[in-house]
Amino acid sequence: MALNEKLHKDESAEKVDAKNYKSLVGCLIYLTNTMPDIVFAVSYVSRFMHEPSKNHHATAKRIIRYLQGTRKLGIKYAKEADNKLIGYTDNDWASSVDDSKSTLGYLFCLGTKPISWSSKKQRTVALSSAEVEYISAVDAAS
């Protein structure tokens, strides 16, 4: 995804075949199990499965091109002296152009290696940045 790119539902945009789009995004969702670097972008494009446009499809294909460029990178787990469990959370308050919902994300690392991660759209609209921070922390803890 391009920096600061905002996708939205566009009724007037040219549509693409939903079946092919769902298949492409489904494959990307599968890859998020081992690639935390694409979780946010894949979560974002998966919001438009119902009526994908050419812009949504182009963004999903851009993720594929990113994967081609980073195919030799990976997570390697090795014994480390310091295996502390560290958690991070983040959100973007009211970032959805369509419904003002926030995107929440978390990452847990054992030492320096990621072991659990997620990025998803919040179910409700947060009325303040403090509220979305709290919801993000609760989501990561559960």
VENFENQUI-V701479 format. One record per pair of residues at least 4 apart in sequence whose ideal C-beta (glycine too) atoms are under 6 Angstrom apart, sorted by the first residue. I is the first residue (numbers start at 0). J is the second residue. D is the distance in whole Angstrom. If there is no record, write none. Layout:
I_J_D ; I_J_D
//
This chain:
0_4_5 ; 0_40_4 ; 0_58_6 ; 5_96_5 ; 7_96_4 ; 7_97_5 ; 8_97_5 ; 9_52_6 ; 12_52_4 ; 13_53_5 ; 14_52_6 ; 15_20_6 ; 15_51_5 ; 15_53_6 ; 15_56_5 ; 17_21_6 ; 17_51_6 ; 20_51_4 ; 20_56_6 ; 21_25_6 ; 21_48_5 ; 23_59_5 ; 24_44_6 ; 24_45_5 ; 24_59_6 ; 27_41_5 ; 27_62_6 ; 28_41_6 ; 30_34_5 ; 31_37_6 ; 31_38_5 ; 31_41_5 ; 35_113_5 ; 35_116_4 ; 37_41_5 ; 37_62_6 ; 38_116_6 ; 38_118_4 ; 39_118_4 ; 40_62_5 ; 42_118_4 ; 42_119_6 ; 44_58_5 ; 44_59_5 ; 47_51_5 ; 47_55_4 ; 51_55_4 ; 51_56_6 ; 76_112_5 ; 79_110_4 ; 81_110_6 ; 82_109_5 ; 82_110_5 ; 84_109_6 ; 85_108_5 ; 86_107_5 ; 86_139_6 ; 87_106_5 ; 88_105_5 ; 88_135_5 ; 88_136_6 ; 88_139_5 ; 89_104_5 ; 90_101_5 ; 90_103_5 ; 90_131_5 ; 90_135_4 ; 91_102_5 ; 92_101_5 ; 92_128_5 ; 92_131_5 ; 93_99_4 ; 93_101_6 ; 94_102_6 ; 95_99_6 ; 95_100_5 ; 99_124_5 ; 100_120_5 ; 100_121_5 ; 100_124_6 ; 101_121_5 ; 101_125_5 ; 101_131_5 ; 102_120_6 ; 103_121_6 ; 103_135_5 ; 103_138_5 ; 104_118_4 ; 105_117_6 ; 105_139_4 ; 106_113_6 ; 106_116_5 ; 107_114_6 ; 107_115_4 ; 108_112_6 ; 108_113_5 ; 109_114_5 ; 125_130_4 ; 125_131_4 ; 126_130_6
//
